């Protein structure tokens, strides 16, 4: 007999049912619901991500083939396609947002630290566009013949965890999201020049928040002082500059720092802008290069999980599917943190997809995924009274 449930059921145990029930009550997600609970919906949508189901039919039929194992997931039967479609369209997506932040707290408690020596918290802010069919997603107009939504993400480099996410219409400017965020004092935010806003840079400087970005080519800057740079390195210049206040749109912009780095592979200069005057110029360059981690995160999200094709066409259904994808990323990150095996995230997602309903101890499996599982031991009761001595 199996002493453990399936890997999928053990993954679901990461979500405390008491917290789940509290969120359901507060958001009233089951108002006038009959039979199909919010937990059933969540299990189905997480299965969609981890099993890479491409449609409502594949979700329903995929769970239906595991009929005898559904009770371990808290389900009575597989969800009907029409029922799941209606729930995704009408039940508030904010439930999945809350589940994301609940799991994030668990991940942060065991996440490794960033590779840099400085103690400042390092964050990267960026966005990615998810294109949609304009005829099917008519609420998500982006261009004349295309639709899109935009996922704005803040990545913490301690464990490379997404600590903030916002889904907007495709036409929203990235800087509008940045202007709404507040960062802890001492944080370092890496961002691309698409977020250039000198008023925002001035506010961050007053609040003790550091940034590392690229300087726009048309910026009107005056060099105030040249700082020494190591010889023979990639750093070409390290300078203190002042921006033309009228061109920048604000008269009280403090002095900033310009670091010019030579990119050997591209044979061109990279001009960086920051308000941090303490870190070495090579560290400033390394911080900006670390921005690449958020591009890898977006690549993982789009290639290994389901956010490029959707099982519902309403805005609410799209929100639910994107937030469930982010939850799935946290799940695999959590397993990676707790594992002694050196997993690549893409490999972990693939093997997990193939073993969702395997009856293995989850924590043994992530440490030794290729070991042969032990054969189940059948214990037979021996009735001594039925054994008679030969005459």
NUFI-208773 format. One record per residue (C-alpha): residue number from 0; x, y, z; residue in one letter. Coordinates in steps of 0.001 Angstrom, whole numbers, plus 524288, in hexadecimal, padded with zeros to 5 digits. Example, Ala and Ser with C-alpha at 12.3 -4.5 7.8 and 13.67 -1.06 7.14 Angstrom:
2
@i 0, X 8300C, Y 7EE6C, Z 81E78, aa A .
@i 1, X 83566, Y 7FBDC, Z 81BE4, aa S .
END
This chain:
391
@i 0, X 80000, Y 80000, Z 80000, aa X .
@i 1, X 80475, Y 80E13, Z 7FD8E, aa X .
@i 2, X 80818, Y 81568, Z 809ED, aa X .
@i 3, X 8083F, Y 822A8, Z 80311, aa X .
@i 4, X 7FF64, Y 829E0, Z 7F9C8, aa X .
@i 5, X 802EA, Y 82E10, Z 7EC1C, aa X .
@i 6, X 80D1F, Y 8389A, Z 7E9DD, aa X .
@i 7, X 80231, Y 841D0, Z 7E5CA, aa X .
@i 8, X 7FAB6, Y 83FB5, Z 7F27B, aa X .
@i 9, X 80713, Y 84252, Z 7FA5D, aa X .
@i 10, X 80962, Y 84EDF, Z 7F2BD, aa X .
@i 11, X 7FB8B, Y 85333, Z 7F5E8, aa X .
@i 12, X 7FEA6, Y 8514B, Z 8045C, aa X .
@i 13, X 80772, Y 85D48, Z 80348, aa X .
@i 14, X 7FAEF, Y 86551, Z 80342, aa X .
@i 15, X 7F49F, Y 865BC, Z 810AA, aa X .
@i 16, X 7E63A, Y 862C2, Z 80F59, aa X .
@i 17, X 7E2DE, Y 86B92, Z 81AE0, aa X .
@i 18, X 7E8FB, Y 87763, Z 81411, aa X .
@i 19, X 7E284, Y 87350, Z 8075E, aa X .
@i 20, X 7D52E, Y 872B4, Z 80DF4, aa X .
@i 21, X 7D756, Y 88012, Z 8141D, aa X .
@i 22, X 7DA6A, Y 88620, Z 806E5, aa X .
@i 23, X 7CE4E, Y 87FBC, Z 80129, aa X .
@i 24, X 7C5B9, Y 88572, Z 80BE7, aa X .
@i 25, X 7CB86, Y 89313, Z 80AFB, aa X .
@i 26, X 7CAA2, Y 893AE, Z 7FC2C, aa X .
@i 27, X 7BD98, Y 88C78, Z 7FBA9, aa X .
@i 28, X 7C26D, Y 88433, Z 7F05F, aa X .
@i 29, X 7B818, Y 879C4, Z 7F2D6, aa X .
@i 30, X 7AC78, Y 882DC, Z 7F385, aa X .
@i 31, X 7A0CF, Y 87B3A, Z 7EE3E, aa X .
@i 32, X 7A9D8, Y 87047, Z 7E9FC, aa X .
@i 33, X 7A448, Y 862A6, Z 7E8F5, aa X .
@i 34, X 7AD20, Y 856D2, Z 7E9F9, aa X .
@i 35, X 7B96A, Y 85C13, Z 7E360, aa X .
@i 36, X 7C20D, Y 861EE, Z 7EDF3, aa X .
@i 37, X 7CCF1, Y 86BDA, Z 7ECA7, aa X .
@i 38, X 7D68C, Y 86134, Z 7F0AE, aa X .
@i 39, X 7D1F4, Y 858CA, Z 7E548, aa X .
@i 40, X 7D445, Y 86447, Z 7DC2C, aa X .
@i 41, X 7E1CE, Y 866FD, Z 7E1B6, aa X .
@i 42, X 7E600, Y 858BB, Z 7E084, aa X .
@i 43, X 7E152, Y 8586B, Z 7D26C, aa X .
@i 44, X 7E894, Y 864E5, Z 7CEC4, aa X .
@i 45, X 7F528, Y 860D2, Z 7D596, aa X .
@i 46, X 7F428, Y 853DF, Z 7CE60, aa X .
@i 47, X 7F2DF, Y 85BCA, Z 7C1D5, aa X .
@i 48, X 8000B, Y 86228, Z 7C493, aa X .
@i 49, X 807C5, Y 856A7, Z 7C9CC, aa X .
@i 50, X 80284, Y 84CFE, Z 7BFBB, aa X .
@i 51, X 8027E, Y 85727, Z 7B4C0, aa X .
@i 52, X 7F463, Y 85484, Z 7B115, aa X .
@i 53, X 7F0DB, Y 85C55, Z 7A505, aa X .
@i 54, X 7E21C, Y 85D0B, Z 7A668, aa X .
@i 55, X 7D6C2, Y 85B0C, Z 7AFA1, aa X .
@i 56, X 7D4D8, Y 84DA4, Z 7A997, aa X .
@i 57, X 7E2CF, Y 849A7, Z 7ACCD, aa X .
@i 58, X 7E139, Y 84E69, Z 7BACF, aa X .
@i 59, X 7D489, Y 846F3, Z 7BCA9, aa X .
@i 60, X 7D8DA, Y 83A99, Z 7B5A6, aa X .
@i 61, X 7E65D, Y 83AE7, Z 7BBEE, aa X .
@i 62, X 7E070, Y 83AD3, Z 7C97A, aa X .
@i 63, X 7D61F, Y 83124, Z 7C53E, aa X .
@i 64, X 7E07E, Y 82708, Z 7C1CD, aa X .
@i 65, X 7E4F7, Y 827C4, Z 7CFF3, aa X .
@i 66, X 7D766, Y 8252B, Z 7D55E, aa X .
@i 67, X 7DC2A, Y 81C74, Z 7E055, aa X .
@i 68, X 7E63F, Y 82674, Z 7E4CD, aa X .
@i 69, X 7DDE3, Y 8329C, Z 7E538, aa X .
@i 70, X 7D99D, Y 830FF, Z 7F34D, aa X .
@i 71, X 7E7CD, Y 83323, Z 7F75A, aa X .
@i 72, X 7E6CE, Y 84070, Z 7F0DD, aa X .
@i 73, X 7DA72, Y 8442E, Z 7F826, aa X .
@i 74, X 7D1E1, Y 84210, Z 7EC19, aa X .
@i 75, X 7C5CD, Y 8399D, Z 7EB39, aa X .
@i 76, X 7C61A, Y 838C2, Z 7DC5C, aa X .
@i 77, X 7CC61, Y 83F49, Z 7D0B3, aa X .
@i 78, X 7C750, Y 84CFD, Z 7CD8C, aa X .
@i 79, X 7BE29, Y 84E56, Z 7C206, aa X .
@i 80, X 7C2EB, Y 85745, Z 7B737, aa X .
@i 81, X 7B72D, Y 86059, Z 7B7CF, aa X .
@i 82, X 7B7F0, Y 86145, Z 7C6A1, aa X .
@i 83, X 7C669, Y 8649D, Z 7C696, aa X .
@i 84, X 7C47F, Y 86E6F, Z 7BB93, aa X .
@i 85, X 7B9A5, Y 87564, Z 7C309, aa X .
@i 86, X 7C1B2, Y 875AC, Z 7CF94, aa X .
@i 87, X 7CD7F, Y 87B7D, Z 7C89C, aa X .
@i 88, X 7C515, Y 88607, Z 7C296, aa X .
@i 89, X 7BDC0, Y 88A08, Z 7CEE5, aa X .
@i 90, X 7C551, Y 88696, Z 7DB39, aa X .
@i 91, X 7CEB7, Y 8916D, Z 7DF6A, aa X .
@i 92, X 7DCD8, Y 88FA3, Z 7DB37, aa X .
@i 93, X 7E145, Y 8965E, Z 7E7C0, aa X .
@i 94, X 7E08E, Y 88916, Z 7EE91, aa X .
@i 95, X 7EC18, Y 88473, Z 7E65A, aa X .
@i 96, X 7F371, Y 890F5, Z 7E92B, aa X .
@i 97, X 7F212, Y 88E56, Z 7F7C1, aa X .
@i 98, X 7F66D, Y 8803A, Z 7F636, aa X .
@i 99, X 80256, Y 88523, Z 7EED6, aa X .
@i 100, X 80685, Y 88DFD, Z 7F9FC, aa X .
@i 101, X 803D4, Y 88357, Z 80422, aa X .
@i 102, X 80D12, Y 87A19, Z 7FD0E, aa X .
@i 103, X 816E1, Y 88505, Z 7FAAC, aa X .
@i 104, X 8189F, Y 8869A, Z 8095C, aa X .
@i 105, X 81C07, Y 87827, Z 80A80, aa X .
@i 106, X 825E3, Y 8793D, Z 7FF6B, aa X .
@i 107, X 82C6B, Y 88550, Z 804FE, aa X .
@i 108, X 82E8E, Y 87E5E, Z 811F9, aa X .
@i 109, X 837B4, Y 8746E, Z 80B8D, aa X .
@i 110, X 83CB3, Y 87BA6, Z 7FF8F, aa X .
@i 111, X 84B7B, Y 87D10, Z 7FD66, aa X .
@i 112, X 851DE, Y 88A63, Z 7FD87, aa X .
@i 113, X 85640, Y 8920A, Z 7F19D, aa X .
@i 114, X 863FC, Y 89034, Z 7EC5A, aa X .
@i 115, X 8687C, Y 89E25, Z 7EF72, aa X .
@i 116, X 86F8A, Y 8A194, Z 7FC00, aa X .
@i 117, X 8685C, Y 8AE42, Z 7FEDE, aa X .
@i 118, X 85D21, Y 8AD56, Z 80888, aa X .
@i 119, X 8538E, Y 8B5B6, Z 800DF, aa X .
@i 120, X 847A0, Y 8AEE5, Z 7FB9C, aa X .
@i 121, X 848D0, Y 8AD55, Z 7ECDA, aa X .
@i 122, X 83C7C, Y 8ADED, Z 7E48B, aa X .
@i 123, X 839CA, Y 8AE53, Z 7D5F8, aa X .
@i 124, X 82DBF, Y 8B49B, Z 7D00A, aa X .
@i 125, X 82938, Y 8B14C, Z 7C253, aa X .
@i 126, X 81D6D, Y 8AD07, Z 7BA6A, aa X .
@i 127, X 81A05, Y 8A382, Z 7AF9D, aa X .
@i 128, X 80F1A, Y 8A3F2, Z 7A5B8, aa X .
@i 129, X 80625, Y 89840, Z 7A3AE, aa X .
@i 130, X 7FFCA, Y 89933, Z 7965B, aa X .
@i 131, X 7F18F, Y 89523, Z 794B3, aa X .
@i 132, X 7E874, Y 89342, Z 78954, aa X .
@i 133, X 7E0FA, Y 8A006, Z 787AA, aa X .
@i 134, X 7D4C1, Y 8995A, Z 78283, aa X .
@i 135, X 7D3A8, Y 89047, Z 78E59, aa X .
@i 136, X 7D8D5, Y 89985, Z 798CB, aa X .
@i 137, X 7D1F0, Y 8A5D5, Z 79424, aa X .
@i 138, X 7D396, Y 8AC4D, Z 7A17A, aa X .
@i 139, X 7E286, Y 8AC08, Z 7A02E, aa X .
@i 140, X 7E4A2, Y 8B51A, Z 7949D, aa X .
@i 141, X 7F309, Y 8B7FF, Z 79298, aa X .
@i 142, X 7F4EE, Y 8BB01, Z 7844B, aa X .
@i 143, X 7EB62, Y 8BBD8, Z 77917, aa X .
@i 144, X 7EB64, Y 8AD43, Z 77673, aa X .
@i 145, X 7F14A, Y 8A7E6, Z 78308, aa X .
@i 146, X 7EDD5, Y 8A6B9, Z 7913A, aa X .
@i 147, X 7F6F9, Y 8A598, Z 79CDE, aa X .
@i 148, X 7F889, Y 8A645, Z 7AB78, aa X .
@i 149, X 804E0, Y 8AA62, Z 7B261, aa X .
@i 150, X 80ACE, Y 8A3B4, Z 7BE3E, aa X .
@i 151, X 8128B, Y 8AD1F, Z 7C6CF, aa X .
@i 152, X 81BC9, Y 8A5FC, Z 7CFE7, aa X .
@i 153, X 8251F, Y 8A930, Z 7DAF6, aa X .
@i 154, X 82F82, Y 89EBB, Z 7DCC5, aa X .
@i 155, X 836D1, Y 89D19, Z 7E999, aa X .
@i 156, X 8448E, Y 897E9, Z 7E734, aa X .
@i 157, X 8443D, Y 8907F, Z 7F40F, aa X .
@i 158, X 83FD7, Y 883B7, Z 7EE03, aa X .
@i 159, X 83B32, Y 88A97, Z 7E193, aa X .
@i 160, X 82D5F, Y 88B57, Z 7E6BC, aa X .
@i 161, X 8229A, Y 89400, Z 7E106, aa X .
@i 162, X 81E65, Y 89C86, Z 7EC75, aa X .
@i 163, X 814C2, Y 8A52B, Z 7E52A, aa X .
@i 164, X 80C8C, Y 8A2FF, Z 7D90D, aa X .
@i 165, X 80255, Y 8AB13, Z 7D215, aa X .
@i 166, X 7FAA0, Y 8A789, Z 7C5E9, aa X .
@i 167, X 7F657, Y 8B325, Z 7BDC3, aa X .
@i 168, X 7F16A, Y 8B604, Z 7B02B, aa X .
@i 169, X 7FBE4, Y 8B585, Z 7A5CA, aa X .
@i 170, X 7FBFA, Y 8C436, Z 7A39C, aa X .
@i 171, X 7FFA0, Y 8C7F6, Z 7B18E, aa X .
@i 172, X 80CE0, Y 8CE9F, Z 7B2A6, aa X .
@i 173, X 816BB, Y 8C7B3, Z 7BB4B, aa X .
@i 174, X 81A2D, Y 8D41C, Z 7C29C, aa X .
@i 175, X 80C41, Y 8D57B, Z 7C7DF, aa X .
@i 176, X 80DF6, Y 8C8E4, Z 7CF9B, aa X .
@i 177, X 81B60, Y 8CD0C, Z 7D484, aa X .
@i 178, X 815B6, Y 8D9C9, Z 7D998, aa X .
@i 179, X 80C33, Y 8D274, Z 7E268, aa X .
@i 180, X 8168F, Y 8CA02, Z 7E90F, aa X .
@i 181, X 81D24, Y 8CCB0, Z 7F60B, aa X .
@i 182, X 82A1C, Y 8C62D, Z 7F92B, aa X .
@i 183, X 830E3, Y 8C41A, Z 80641, aa X .
@i 184, X 83B97, Y 8CDCD, Z 80957, aa X .
@i 185, X 848B4, Y 8C928, Z 80445, aa X .
@i 186, X 8430B, Y 8C0C8, Z 7F951, aa X .
@i 187, X 849AE, Y 8C08A, Z 7EC0B, aa X .
@i 188, X 84068, Y 8BFFC, Z 7E077, aa X .
@i 189, X 845B6, Y 8BBEC, Z 7D32C, aa X .
@i 190, X 83D86, Y 8C022, Z 7C794, aa X .
@i 191, X 83E84, Y 8C324, Z 7B92D, aa X .
@i 192, X 83E0F, Y 8D0C1, Z 7B35F, aa X .
@i 193, X 82FC0, Y 8CEB2, Z 7AFFB, aa X .
@i 194, X 82D4F, Y 8D28A, Z 7BE33, aa X .
@i 195, X 8349D, Y 8DF72, Z 7BD26, aa X .
@i 196, X 82DAB, Y 8E9AE, Z 7C557, aa X .
@i 197, X 8367C, Y 8F3CE, Z 7CBA4, aa X .
@i 198, X 82BEB, Y 8F828, Z 7D502, aa X .
@i 199, X 82ABF, Y 8EA1F, Z 7D9AE, aa X .
@i 200, X 83996, Y 8E91A, Z 7DAC9, aa X .
@i 201, X 839A0, Y 8F560, Z 7E33A, aa X .
@i 202, X 82F0B, Y 8EFC2, Z 7EC22, aa X .
@i 203, X 8365C, Y 8E2EF, Z 7EDA6, aa X .
@i 204, X 842CA, Y 8EA63, Z 7F111, aa X .
@i 205, X 83BA8, Y 8F1F0, Z 7FBBB, aa X .
@i 206, X 83604, Y 8E52E, Z 80104, aa X .
@i 207, X 84346, Y 8DE68, Z 80148, aa X .
@i 208, X 84017, Y 8D50F, Z 7F61A, aa X .
@i 209, X 84ADE, Y 8D26A, Z 7EC37, aa X .
@i 210, X 848FE, Y 8CF83, Z 7DDCD, aa X .
@i 211, X 85190, Y 8CAA4, Z 7D2A7, aa X .
@i 212, X 84CC2, Y 8CD5D, Z 7C4E7, aa X .
@i 213, X 85184, Y 8D146, Z 7B774, aa X .
@i 214, X 8534F, Y 8DF77, Z 7B3EE, aa X .
@i 215, X 84B72, Y 8E3F5, Z 7A83B, aa X .
@i 216, X 85380, Y 8E7E9, Z 79C81, aa X .
@i 217, X 84CD3, Y 8F52C, Z 79BBE, aa X .
@i 218, X 84ECA, Y 8F884, Z 7AA21, aa X .
@i 219, X 85457, Y 90628, Z 7AC38, aa X .
@i 220, X 85EBF, Y 903A1, Z 7B696, aa X .
@i 221, X 86A83, Y 90B85, Z 7BB52, aa X .
@i 222, X 87661, Y 904B0, Z 7C0FD, aa X .
@i 223, X 87996, Y 90A2E, Z 7CE70, aa X .
@i 224, X 88491, Y 9012D, Z 7D2B8, aa X .
@i 225, X 88BFF, Y 8F55A, Z 7CD7F, aa X .
@i 226, X 88E7E, Y 8EA26, Z 7D6EF, aa X .
@i 227, X 89A01, Y 8E0B2, Z 7D605, aa X .
@i 228, X 897C4, Y 8D3CC, Z 7CEF5, aa X .
@i 229, X 8A014, Y 8C761, Z 7CF56, aa X .
@i 230, X 8A958, Y 8C5CE, Z 7C3FA, aa X .
@i 231, X 8A75A, Y 8BADB, Z 7BA4D, aa X .
@i 232, X 89953, Y 8B83E, Z 7BE5E, aa X .
@i 233, X 88C70, Y 8B96A, Z 7B747, aa X .
@i 234, X 888F9, Y 8C646, Z 7BDF7, aa X .
@i 235, X 88CE5, Y 8D17B, Z 7B510, aa X .
@i 236, X 88805, Y 8DD3E, Z 7BCDA, aa X .
@i 237, X 8821B, Y 8E012, Z 7CA25, aa X .
@i 238, X 87C8D, Y 8EDC2, Z 7CB6A, aa X .
@i 239, X 873E9, Y 8F653, Z 7D3D3, aa X .
@i 240, X 86A55, Y 8FD9E, Z 7CB34, aa X .
@i 241, X 85F5E, Y 90773, Z 7CC17, aa X .
@i 242, X 853A2, Y 9073B, Z 7C31A, aa X .
@i 243, X 84E12, Y 9134D, Z 7BCC1, aa X .
@i 244, X 8427D, Y 915CA, Z 7C5E0, aa X .
@i 245, X 839EB, Y 91B7F, Z 7BB45, aa X .
@i 246, X 83C50, Y 91033, Z 7B1DC, aa X .
@i 247, X 83A2C, Y 9066A, Z 7BCE2, aa X .
@i 248, X 82D82, Y 90CF1, Z 7C0F3, aa X .
@i 249, X 8310B, Y 90FFC, Z 7CF0F, aa X .
@i 250, X 839F8, Y 91A85, Z 7D4A9, aa X .
@i 251, X 83E6E, Y 9134E, Z 7E0FA, aa X .
@i 252, X 84478, Y 906CE, Z 7DB7C, aa X .
@i 253, X 85068, Y 9032D, Z 7E3B9, aa X .
@i 254, X 85D78, Y 8FFB6, Z 7DD82, aa X .
@i 255, X 85E0A, Y 8F209, Z 7D7CB, aa X .
@i 256, X 86891, Y 8E884, Z 7D3D7, aa X .
@i 257, X 86BC2, Y 8E446, Z 7C5FD, aa X .
@i 258, X 8735C, Y 8D79E, Z 7C3E8, aa X .
@i 259, X 877E2, Y 8D419, Z 7B63E, aa X .
@i 260, X 87AE4, Y 8C5B3, Z 7B3DF, aa X .
@i 261, X 880BC, Y 8BF68, Z 7A7D2, aa X .
@i 262, X 8795C, Y 8B385, Z 7A29B, aa X .
@i 263, X 8832C, Y 8AB05, Z 79B9D, aa X .
@i 264, X 8793A, Y 8A1EC, Z 79565, aa X .
@i 265, X 8716B, Y 8AD2D, Z 78F78, aa X .
@i 266, X 87D09, Y 8B62D, Z 78D4D, aa X .
@i 267, X 875E2, Y 8C1C2, Z 7930B, aa X .
@i 268, X 874E4, Y 8C9E7, Z 79F57, aa X .
@i 269, X 86A46, Y 8C81D, Z 7A992, aa X .
@i 270, X 86716, Y 8D4D2, Z 7B0A9, aa X .
@i 271, X 86116, Y 8D2B8, Z 7BE0E, aa X .
@i 272, X 85A80, Y 8DC68, Z 7C735, aa X .
@i 273, X 8597D, Y 8DAC3, Z 7D5F4, aa X .
@i 274, X 85803, Y 8E269, Z 7E287, aa X .
@i 275, X 86104, Y 8D93C, Z 7EA17, aa X .
@i 276, X 86E6F, Y 8DF24, Z 7EC5C, aa X .
@i 277, X 873D1, Y 8D4BB, Z 7F5A9, aa X .
@i 278, X 87470, Y 8C854, Z 7ED80, aa X .
@i 279, X 87FA8, Y 8C5E4, Z 7E434, aa X .
@i 280, X 87CE4, Y 8C8E8, Z 7D5D7, aa X .
@i 281, X 87F04, Y 8BA90, Z 7D264, aa X .
@i 282, X 8747A, Y 8B6FD, Z 7DC5C, aa X .
@i 283, X 86B28, Y 8C0D6, Z 7D64B, aa X .
@i 284, X 86D82, Y 8BA68, Z 7C913, aa X .
@i 285, X 86B73, Y 8ACD0, Z 7CEE9, aa X .
@i 286, X 85E99, Y 8B129, Z 7D50E, aa X .
@i 287, X 85966, Y 8B594, Z 7C7F9, aa X .
@i 288, X 85DDB, Y 8A8FD, Z 7C15B, aa X .
@i 289, X 8568B, Y 8A190, Z 7CC04, aa X .
@i 290, X 84A1C, Y 8A72F, Z 7C5FE, aa X .
@i 291, X 84B03, Y 89BDC, Z 7BC7F, aa X .
@i 292, X 84552, Y 89312, Z 7C712, aa X .
@i 293, X 837D7, Y 898FB, Z 7C54B, aa X .
@i 294, X 83891, Y 89632, Z 7B6AF, aa X .
@i 295, X 83BA4, Y 887FF, Z 7BA0A, aa X .
@i 296, X 82FF3, Y 8880F, Z 7C337, aa X .
@i 297, X 826E2, Y 88CCE, Z 7B86F, aa X .
@i 298, X 82C83, Y 88287, Z 7AF47, aa X .
@i 299, X 829CC, Y 877E1, Z 7B953, aa X .
@i 300, X 81C07, Y 87CE1, Z 7BB70, aa X .
@i 301, X 818B4, Y 87CF8, Z 7ACF6, aa X .
@i 302, X 81F8F, Y 87080, Z 7A8AA, aa X .
@i 303, X 81D86, Y 8675E, Z 7B435, aa X .
@i 304, X 8102D, Y 86BCC, Z 7B937, aa X .
@i 305, X 80339, Y 86FD7, Z 7B32C, aa X .
@i 306, X 801FF, Y 87E68, Z 7B107, aa X .
@i 307, X 80328, Y 87F15, Z 7A22E, aa X .
@i 308, X 7F68B, Y 87786, Z 79FD7, aa X .
@i 309, X 7EAB7, Y 878FA, Z 7A88D, aa X .
@i 310, X 7DF75, Y 8700B, Z 7AC4D, aa X .
@i 311, X 7D633, Y 87B9B, Z 7AE02, aa X .
@i 312, X 7D40A, Y 8882C, Z 7A684, aa X .
@i 313, X 7CED8, Y 89156, Z 7B109, aa X .
@i 314, X 7D7B1, Y 89AF9, Z 7B819, aa X .
@i 315, X 7D51F, Y 893E8, Z 7C4F0, aa X .
@i 316, X 7D8F0, Y 886A8, Z 7BF3B, aa X .
@i 317, X 7E596, Y 88C3E, Z 7B9BF, aa X .
@i 318, X 7E8FD, Y 89217, Z 7C6F2, aa X .
@i 319, X 7E676, Y 88505, Z 7CDAC, aa X .
@i 320, X 7EF0F, Y 87D97, Z 7C428, aa X .
@i 321, X 7FA65, Y 88733, Z 7C533, aa X .
@i 322, X 7F9F1, Y 8876B, Z 7D40E, aa X .
@i 323, X 7F954, Y 87889, Z 7D441, aa X .
@i 324, X 80570, Y 8782E, Z 7CB9C, aa X .
@i 325, X 80C70, Y 880DF, Z 7D570, aa X .
@i 326, X 8080B, Y 877C3, Z 7E05D, aa X .
@i 327, X 80D85, Y 86C36, Z 7D8B1, aa X .
@i 328, X 81AA8, Y 87338, Z 7D798, aa X .
@i 329, X 81AF2, Y 874FE, Z 7E64F, aa X .
@i 330, X 817BF, Y 86692, Z 7E816, aa X .
@i 331, X 82363, Y 8621E, Z 7DFFE, aa X .
@i 332, X 82C21, Y 86C64, Z 7E650, aa X .
@i 333, X 82829, Y 86740, Z 7F3BA, aa X .
@i 334, X 82B3B, Y 85950, Z 7EFB3, aa X .
@i 335, X 83838, Y 85DC2, Z 7EA04, aa X .
@i 336, X 83BE4, Y 864B2, Z 7F6B7, aa X .
@i 337, X 838DD, Y 858A7, Z 7FEE0, aa X .
@i 338, X 83F88, Y 84F06, Z 7F5E5, aa X .
@i 339, X 84D7A, Y 84A11, Z 7F72C, aa X .
@i 340, X 84D5A, Y 84692, Z 7E8BF, aa X .
@i 341, X 85270, Y 85108, Z 7DF80, aa X .
@i 342, X 84613, Y 8535D, Z 7D7CB, aa X .
@i 343, X 844CD, Y 85C11, Z 7CC06, aa X .
@i 344, X 83757, Y 8622D, Z 7CCEE, aa X .
@i 345, X 83354, Y 85E0C, Z 7BF3D, aa X .
@i 346, X 83763, Y 85000, Z 7C21B, aa X .
@i 347, X 83036, Y 84FF0, Z 7CF10, aa X .
@i 348, X 823BE, Y 854D2, Z 7C899, aa X .
@i 349, X 824B1, Y 84A73, Z 7BDFC, aa X .
@i 350, X 82721, Y 83EFD, Z 7C732, aa X .
@i 351, X 81CB6, Y 843C0, Z 7D078, aa X .
@i 352, X 812FB, Y 84421, Z 7C53C, aa X .
@i 353, X 815D8, Y 835E0, Z 7C20E, aa X .
@i 354, X 814DA, Y 83178, Z 7D041, aa X .
@i 355, X 80987, Y 8396A, Z 7D59B, aa X .
@i 356, X 801C1, Y 82D60, Z 7D952, aa X .
@i 357, X 80D25, Y 824AE, Z 7DD45, aa X .
@i 358, X 80C40, Y 81F99, Z 7EB15, aa X .
@i 359, X 81968, Y 823CF, Z 7F083, aa X .
@i 360, X 81D77, Y 82B90, Z 7FC49, aa X .
@i 361, X 81F08, Y 8393E, Z 7F6A4, aa X .
@i 362, X 82B11, Y 83CEE, Z 7FE8B, aa X .
@i 363, X 83200, Y 83037, Z 7FB6E, aa X .
@i 364, X 82E82, Y 831A9, Z 7ED17, aa X .
@i 365, X 8342F, Y 83F63, Z 7EBA0, aa X .
@i 366, X 840D8, Y 83AB4, Z 7F1ED, aa X .
@i 367, X 841F7, Y 82DE2, Z 7EA5A, aa X .
@i 368, X 83904, Y 82EF0, Z 7DE83, aa X .
@i 369, X 83F5E, Y 823F7, Z 7D6C8, aa X .
@i 370, X 83FB6, Y 819AA, Z 7E180, aa X .
@i 371, X 83703, Y 80DD7, Z 7DFCF, aa X .
@i 372, X 82BCE, Y 80F06, Z 7E983, aa X .
@i 373, X 82ADC, Y 803FC, Z 7F37E, aa X .
@i 374, X 820F9, Y 7F95F, Z 7F0D7, aa X .
@i 375, X 814F1, Y 7FA5E, Z 7F98E, aa X .
@i 376, X 8150F, Y 7F04B, Z 8045B, aa X .
@i 377, X 80887, Y 7E89F, Z 8060A, aa X .
@i 378, X 80629, Y 7E4A5, Z 81407, aa X .
@i 379, X 7FDCD, Y 7D886, Z 815A5, aa X .
@i 380, X 7F74F, Y 7D522, Z 82260, aa X .
@i 381, X 7FAC6, Y 7C77B, Z 82704, aa X .
@i 382, X 7F009, Y 7C014, Z 82E36, aa X .
@i 383, X 7F725, Y 7B695, Z 83715, aa X .
@i 384, X 7EA76, Y 7AFC3, Z 83AE7, aa X .
@i 385, X 7E887, Y 7AB61, Z 82CF2, aa X .
@i 386, X 7F58C, Y 7A443, Z 82CE9, aa X .
@i 387, X 7F45D, Y 79662, Z 831C9, aa X .
@i 388, X 7FF4E, Y 78D0A, Z 8346E, aa X .
@i 389, X 7FF9B, Y 78118, Z 82BA8, aa X .
@i 390, X 7F964, Y 77500, Z 83197, aa X .
END
